[in-house]
């Protein structure tokens, strides 16, 4: 099955309105089970540990589908992929970082760090720009 067919099938399954359930046996770490039970009983995060687990599994599957669709979009339209500098500016804006007001400083930091550290993250660029700004002050 190709990736687009898998994505479509997972999406269809997640969109099904059926309340039909299946009995499963999952082995999970005891500490995780205990943490879920405590979150349910003491924090009221879900009606049951099973409901909490189901919600977490659904959220993970939805995120996987969204990422797969985005990856496929970028494969087809490489020019649409944001640059590391774009991601750093966006990260600074989302975080409310003071350097969000200085996008050129972030773009320069992205250019510097990408040459030294391929695979650097947007957060690493923001940190690098912050360090460079601090050193210049």
C-alpha positions in Angstrom: 0.0 0.0 0.0 1.5 3.4 -0.9 1.7 6.2 1.6 -1.3 8.2 0.2 -3.5 5.1 0.4 -2.4 4.5 4.0 -3.0 8.1 4.9 -6.5 7.9 3.4 -7.3 4.7 5.1 -6.2 5.9 8.5 -8.1 9.1 8.1 -11.3 7.2 7.1 -10.9 4.9 10.1 -10.5 7.9 12.4 -13.5 9.6 10.8 -15.8 6.6 11.3 -18.6 7.5 13.7 -18.9 4.0 15.0 -18.8 3.3 18.7 -17.9 -0.4 18.1 -15.1 -1.4 20.4 -12.6 -4.2 20.3 -11.0 -6.1 23.2 -7.3 -5.7 23.2 -4.4 -6.7 25.5 -1.6 -4.1 25.5 1.5 -4.4 27.5 2.5 -1.0 28.8 5.0 0.1 31.4 3.6 -0.2 34.9 4.6 3.4 35.8 2.7 4.7 32.8 -0.4 2.7 33.7 -0.2 4.0 37.3 0.3 7.6 36.1 -2.7 7.3 33.9 -4.8 5.9 36.7 -3.7 8.7 39.0 -4.5 11.3 36.4 -7.9 9.9 35.9 -8.8 9.5 39.6 -7.2 12.6 41.0 -7.1 15.1 38.2 -10.3 14.0 36.3 -8.5 14.2 32.9 -10.7 11.4 31.4 -13.6 9.2 32.5 -11.2 6.2 32.7 -7.6 5.2 31.9 -8.9 3.4 28.8 -10.6 6.6 27.6 -7.3 8.5 28.3 -5.3 5.9 26.4 -7.8 6.0 23.5 -7.7 9.8 23.3 -3.9 9.8 23.4 -3.7 7.1 20.6 -6.2 9.1 18.5 -4.2 12.3 19.0 -1.0 10.6 18.0 -2.5 9.0 14.9 -4.0 12.4 13.9 -0.6 14.0 14.3 1.1 11.2 12.2 -1.5 11.7 9.4 -1.0 15.5 9.4 2.8 15.1 9.3 2.6 12.5 6.5 0.4 14.8 4.5 2.7 17.7 5.0 5.8 15.6 4.1 4.0 14.5 0.9 3.1 18.1 0.1 6.8 19.1 0.5 7.9 16.2 -1.7 5.6 17.5 -4.4 6.3 21.2 -3.8 9.8 21.6 -2.5 9.7 25.4 -2.9 6.9 25.5 -0.3 9.1 24.1 2.5 10.0 26.9 4.9 13.7 27.6 5.4 15.4 27.2 8.7 15.4 31.0 9.0 11.6 31.1 8.4 11.1 28.4 11.1 13.3 30.4 13.5 11.4 33.6 12.9 8.1 31.7 13.4 9.4 30.0 16.6 10.5 33.3 18.1 7.1 34.9 17.3 5.2 31.9 18.8 7.3 32.0 21.9 7.1 35.8 22.2 10.9 36.0 22.2 12.3 39.5 21.9 14.3 38.5 18.8 11.0 38.1 17.0 11.3 41.8 16.4 14.7 41.3 14.7 14.0 38.8 11.9 17.2 39.7 10.1 19.3 38.8 13.1 17.5 35.4 13.2 18.1 35.0 9.4 21.8 35.7 9.9 22.0 33.2 12.8 20.3 30.6 10.6 22.8 31.2 7.9 25.7 30.9 10.4 24.5 27.8 12.2 23.3 25.8 9.2 26.9 25.8 7.9 28.3 24.6 11.2 25.5 22.4 12.3 23.4 20.7 9.5 20.1 19.6 10.9 19.9 22.4 13.5 16.5 23.2 14.8 14.7 26.6 14.8 15.1 26.7 18.6 18.8 26.3 18.2 18.9 29.2 15.7 17.0 31.4 18.2 19.4 30.4 21.0 22.4 31.1 18.7 21.0 34.5 17.7 20.4 35.3 21.4 24.0 34.3 22.3 25.4 36.4 19.5 23.2 39.4 20.6 24.3 38.9 24.2 28.0 38.8 23.2 27.6 41.9 21.0 26.0 43.9 23.9 
